[in-house]
Amino acid sequence: MRDFEISLRKMAATHPVLFLRQLPIMASLMRGRTHLDGPVFRLRNHAVLFAQLLGVLELLQPHVYLSQHRTALVDILDSYCHMLQRHNLKEVTAMIPRIAVILNNFVSHAPAEASQFLNKYSNLIISLSARFSDQPLLRALASCLTSAGAGPAPLPAGPDQGPSPAQLSGLMMKLNSAESSDELTTVLQDLKALAARRVGVLDQFVDDLCDLLSSSGASVRELAHELLLRHLQQTPTAADRCVSAYFECLDSGDECVRSMVLDRLPEIVVLAQEYASQLMQKAFDVAISTNVNTASYISDAMALLNVQIGA
């Protein structure tokens, strides 16, 4: 299921117009699932599907708010609200801040249609606002509903629980001043913890993570790969900043550096598919020059690419 998510995210980020045509299909896929009991909803991975499709919807902003897509958008948001009304699962509550961002942006782009939608779920939104009082976007949405005669007053998009500039600056200084693999590992683990709450922070560390892909420390390389791929999954259009580092690793004389990239080649190829042919050619060249069998890595990468065309 994760392979499909990677392909969907890349397609939504690089070809949003093509993907927007499929919004009605996306809405129909979500319909009729939320009525299931909580354990069944989780067991059948419906919560995972809803979370993955929410990520795609985030990537389709702001195009998704255009008038020609609003009917499908409202159908999709209906399904998310039905899910919130019926389920109190951990996986579901984790989506609430992200759904609030989508709704808030909907208010900004189409106030009349958004207000009509919010009124339909006024009890739900007011209830969630009271329950999650630390979510300012929920409070703003509830305020639209409770302020008689007041127009919508959404907050700027995006959650506010991210680290402060001082925290990020301090982490960057630690990363640049670390002298040993153990120190680098500790800093990267701290960055991983921050990214778990707000993956967008990784954008400021991309260049450093690229440099660390060829580190002599195995744990440093592992964490750098993990964080860089997480960034590419969140921002599939960022491949241009990272692909040269992958080529350098494949050219490395260190077998451990090369093999760590080859192990992740299928995912890298899909997330940086603008360079797919060059990356697979480089993997083939590695096989010729080092006598290492890379055929399985190339085959897996091609199979994952074929997922996008249904082959």
C-alpha positions as CSV (number, residue, x, y, z in Angstrom):
1,M,0.0,0.0,0.0
2,R,2.9,2.3,0.7
3,D,4.2,1.8,-2.8
4,F,0.9,3.0,-4.2
5,E,1.0,6.1,-1.9
6,I,4.5,7.1,-3.1
7,S,3.3,6.9,-6.7
8,L,0.1,8.8,-6.0
9,R,2.0,11.6,-4.2
10,K,4.5,12.0,-7.0
11,M,1.8,12.1,-9.6
12,A,-0.3,14.6,-7.6
13,A,2.7,16.9,-7.1
14,T,4.0,16.8,-10.6
15,H,0.8,16.5,-12.7
16,P,-1.9,18.0,-10.5
17,V,-4.2,18.8,-13.5
18,L,-4.3,15.2,-14.6
19,F,-4.9,14.1,-11.0
20,L,-7.7,16.6,-10.4
21,R,-9.8,14.8,-13.1
22,Q,-9.8,11.8,-10.8
23,L,-11.3,13.6,-7.8
24,P,-14.8,12.1,-8.4
25,I,-13.3,8.6,-8.4
26,M,-11.4,9.5,-5.2
27,A,-14.6,10.6,-3.6
28,S,-16.4,7.4,-4.6
29,L,-13.6,5.3,-3.2
30,M,-14.0,6.9,0.2
31,R,-17.8,6.6,0.3
32,G,-19.4,3.8,2.2
33,R,-16.5,3.0,4.5
34,T,-17.0,5.2,7.5
35,H,-20.2,3.3,8.7
36,L,-18.1,0.4,9.8
37,D,-17.3,-0.2,13.5
38,G,-14.0,1.1,14.7
39,P,-12.1,-2.2,14.9
40,V,-13.3,-3.2,11.4
41,F,-12.5,0.3,10.1
42,R,-8.9,-0.1,11.4
43,L,-8.5,-3.8,10.5
44,R,-9.4,-3.2,6.9
45,N,-6.9,-0.3,6.7
46,H,-9.6,2.2,5.9
47,A,-8.0,4.7,8.3
48,V,-4.7,4.2,6.5
49,L,-6.4,4.9,3.1
50,F,-8.1,8.0,4.4
51,A,-4.7,9.3,5.8
52,Q,-3.0,8.6,2.5
53,L,-5.7,10.3,0.4
54,L,-5.6,13.3,2.7
55,G,-1.9,13.6,1.9
56,V,-2.8,13.6,-1.8
57,L,-5.5,16.3,-1.2
58,E,-2.9,18.5,0.5
59,L,-0.6,18.3,-2.5
60,L,-3.5,19.3,-4.8
61,Q,-3.9,22.7,-3.1
62,P,-4.7,25.3,-4.2
63,H,-6.1,23.8,-7.5
64,V,-8.6,21.6,-5.6
65,Y,-10.5,24.7,-4.6
66,L,-11.3,25.8,-8.1
67,S,-15.0,26.0,-8.9
68,Q,-15.0,23.0,-11.3
69,H,-13.6,20.7,-8.6
70,R,-15.8,21.8,-5.7
71,T,-18.5,19.2,-6.0
72,A,-15.9,16.4,-5.8
73,L,-14.1,18.2,-3.0
74,V,-17.3,18.5,-0.9
75,D,-18.0,14.8,-1.4
76,I,-14.5,14.0,-0.2
77,L,-14.8,16.3,2.8
78,D,-18.2,14.7,3.6
79,S,-16.4,11.4,4.0
80,Y,-13.8,12.9,6.3
81,C,-16.5,14.5,8.5
82,H,-18.5,11.3,8.6
83,M,-15.3,9.6,9.8
84,L,-14.8,12.1,12.5
85,Q,-18.4,11.8,13.6
86,R,-18.2,8.1,14.0
87,H,-14.7,7.1,14.9
88,N,-12.5,8.1,17.8
89,L,-9.5,6.0,16.8
90,K,-5.9,7.3,17.3
91,E,-5.3,7.1,13.6
92,V,-8.4,9.3,13.0
93,T,-7.7,12.0,15.6
94,A,-4.2,12.3,14.2
95,M,-5.8,13.6,10.9
96,I,-7.8,16.4,12.6
97,P,-5.2,19.2,12.4
98,R,-4.6,18.4,8.7
99,I,-8.4,18.3,8.0
100,A,-8.7,21.7,9.8
101,V,-6.1,23.1,7.5
102,I,-8.0,21.9,4.4
103,L,-11.3,23.4,5.7
104,N,-9.6,26.7,6.6
105,N,-8.1,27.0,3.1
106,F,-11.5,26.1,1.6
107,V,-13.0,29.1,3.5
108,S,-10.2,31.3,2.2
109,H,-10.8,30.3,-1.5
110,A,-14.5,29.8,-1.6
111,P,-16.2,31.5,1.4
112,A,-19.8,31.0,0.4
113,E,-19.5,27.3,-0.5
114,A,-17.3,26.6,2.6
115,S,-19.7,28.4,5.0
116,Q,-22.5,26.2,3.6
117,F,-20.4,23.1,4.2
118,L,-19.4,24.2,7.7
119,N,-23.0,24.9,8.7
120,K,-23.8,21.3,7.7
121,Y,-21.3,20.0,10.3
122,S,-21.5,22.8,12.8
123,N,-22.1,20.5,15.8
124,L,-19.1,18.4,14.9
125,I,-16.8,21.4,14.4
126,I,-17.8,23.1,17.6
127,S,-17.4,19.8,19.5
128,L,-13.9,19.2,18.1
129,S,-12.9,22.8,18.9
130,A,-13.9,22.3,22.5
131,R,-12.2,18.9,22.7
132,F,-9.0,20.0,21.0
133,S,-8.7,23.5,22.4
134,D,-5.0,23.7,21.4
135,Q,-5.9,23.7,17.7
136,P,-6.3,27.4,16.6
137,L,-7.6,26.5,13.2
138,L,-10.4,24.5,14.7
139,R,-11.2,27.5,17.0
140,A,-11.2,29.8,13.9
141,L,-13.7,27.5,12.1
142,A,-15.9,27.3,15.2
143,S,-15.8,31.0,15.5
144,C,-17.2,31.3,11.9
145,L,-20.2,29.3,13.0
146,T,-20.8,30.8,16.4
147,S,-20.4,34.5,15.5
148,A,-23.8,35.6,14.2
149,G,-23.5,37.6,11.1
150,A,-19.8,37.5,11.0
151,G,-18.0,36.5,7.9
152,P,-15.3,33.8,7.9
153,A,-12.1,34.8,9.5
154,P,-9.7,31.9,8.8
155,L,-6.2,31.8,10.1
156,P,-3.2,31.4,7.8
157,A,-2.9,27.9,6.6
158,G,-0.6,25.5,8.4
159,P,-0.4,24.1,11.9
160,D,1.4,26.1,14.5
161,Q,2.9,23.3,16.6
162,G,6.2,23.4,14.7
163,P,9.5,24.1,16.3
164,S,10.6,27.8,16.7
165,P,13.2,29.4,14.6
166,A,15.5,29.3,17.6
167,Q,15.1,25.5,17.9
168,L,15.9,25.0,14.3
169,S,18.9,27.3,14.4
170,G,20.2,25.5,17.4
171,L,19.8,22.1,15.7
172,M,21.5,23.4,12.6
173,M,24.5,24.6,14.7
174,K,24.7,21.2,16.4
175,L,24.6,19.4,13.1
176,N,27.4,21.6,11.6
177,S,29.6,21.4,14.7
178,A,29.2,17.6,15.3
179,E,32.6,15.9,15.0
180,S,31.9,12.2,15.5
181,S,29.4,9.8,14.1
182,D,27.8,9.4,17.5
183,E,27.3,13.2,17.7
184,L,25.8,13.3,14.2
185,T,23.5,10.3,15.1
186,T,22.2,12.1,18.2
187,V,21.5,15.3,16.2
188,L,19.7,13.4,13.4
189,Q,17.6,11.5,15.9
190,D,16.5,14.9,17.4
191,L,15.7,16.1,13.9
192,K,13.7,12.9,13.2
193,A,11.7,13.6,16.4
194,L,10.9,17.1,15.2
195,A,10.0,15.9,11.7
196,A,7.6,13.4,13.1
197,R,5.5,16.3,14.3
198,R,6.1,18.6,11.4
199,V,7.9,17.1,8.4
200,G,8.2,20.5,6.7
201,V,11.2,21.3,8.9
202,L,13.4,19.0,6.9
203,D,13.4,21.5,4.0
204,Q,16.0,23.5,5.8
205,F,18.3,20.5,6.3
206,V,18.2,19.0,2.8
207,D,21.7,20.0,1.8
208,D,23.2,18.7,5.0
209,L,21.3,15.4,4.7
210,C,22.6,15.0,1.1
211,D,26.1,15.4,2.3
212,L,25.6,12.9,5.1
213,L,24.5,10.2,2.6
214,S,28.2,9.4,2.1
215,S,29.1,9.6,5.8
216,S,31.5,7.0,7.1
217,G,29.1,6.1,9.9
218,A,26.4,3.6,9.0
219,S,23.9,4.9,11.5
220,V,24.4,8.4,10.1
221,R,23.8,7.3,6.6
222,E,20.7,5.3,7.6
223,L,19.1,8.3,9.3
224,A,20.1,10.7,6.5
225,H,18.4,8.4,3.9
226,E,15.3,8.0,6.0
227,L,14.9,11.7,6.6
228,L,15.6,12.6,3.0
229,L,13.1,10.1,1.6
230,R,10.6,11.4,4.1
231,H,11.1,14.9,2.8
232,L,10.7,13.7,-0.8
233,Q,7.5,11.8,0.1
234,Q,6.1,15.0,1.6
235,T,7.5,17.3,-1.2
236,P,7.8,15.2,-4.3
237,T,8.8,18.2,-6.4
238,A,12.1,18.6,-4.4
239,A,13.9,15.8,-6.3
240,D,16.1,18.3,-8.1
241,R,17.8,19.2,-4.8
242,C,18.7,15.6,-3.9
243,V,19.3,13.6,-7.1
244,S,22.9,14.7,-7.5
245,A,23.7,13.3,-4.1
246,Y,22.3,9.9,-5.1
247,F,24.5,9.9,-8.2
248,E,27.5,10.7,-6.2
249,C,26.8,7.9,-3.8
250,L,26.4,5.4,-6.7
251,D,29.8,6.7,-8.0
252,S,31.4,6.2,-4.5
253,G,34.3,3.9,-4.1
254,D,32.8,2.8,-0.7
255,E,30.7,-0.3,-1.3
256,C,28.6,0.4,1.9
257,V,27.6,3.9,0.5
258,R,26.6,2.4,-2.8
259,S,24.7,-0.5,-1.4
260,M,22.6,1.7,0.9
261,V,21.4,3.7,-2.1
262,L,20.8,0.6,-4.2
263,D,18.6,-0.8,-1.4
264,R,16.4,2.3,-1.7
265,L,16.6,2.6,-5.5
266,P,13.0,1.7,-6.2
267,E,11.6,4.4,-3.9
268,I,14.2,6.9,-5.0
269,V,13.4,6.3,-8.7
270,V,9.7,6.9,-8.2
271,L,10.1,10.0,-6.1
272,A,12.7,11.4,-8.5
273,Q,11.2,9.9,-11.7
274,E,12.2,12.9,-13.7
275,Y,15.7,11.2,-13.5
276,A,14.5,7.6,-13.5
277,S,16.3,6.5,-16.6
278,Q,19.6,8.1,-15.5
279,L,19.3,6.6,-12.1
280,M,18.7,3.1,-13.5
281,Q,21.4,3.5,-16.0
282,K,23.8,4.5,-13.2
283,A,22.8,1.4,-11.3
284,F,23.5,-0.7,-14.4
285,D,26.9,1.0,-14.7
286,V,27.7,0.1,-11.1
287,A,27.1,-3.5,-12.0
288,I,29.5,-3.3,-14.9
289,S,32.2,-1.5,-13.0
290,T,32.0,-3.3,-9.7
291,N,30.7,-6.8,-10.7
292,V,27.8,-6.3,-8.2
293,N,24.4,-7.7,-9.4
294,T,22.0,-4.7,-9.5
295,A,19.4,-6.4,-11.7
296,S,17.0,-6.9,-8.8
297,Y,17.1,-3.3,-7.8
298,I,16.5,-2.1,-11.3
299,S,13.6,-4.6,-11.8
300,D,12.0,-3.5,-8.5
301,A,12.3,0.1,-9.6
302,M,10.6,-0.6,-12.9
303,A,7.9,-2.6,-11.3
304,L,7.1,0.3,-9.0
305,L,7.0,2.7,-11.9
306,N,4.6,0.4,-13.7
307,V,2.2,0.7,-10.8
308,Q,1.4,4.2,-12.1
309,I,0.2,2.9,-15.5
310,G,-1.5,-0.2,-14.2
311,A,1.0,-2.5,-15.9
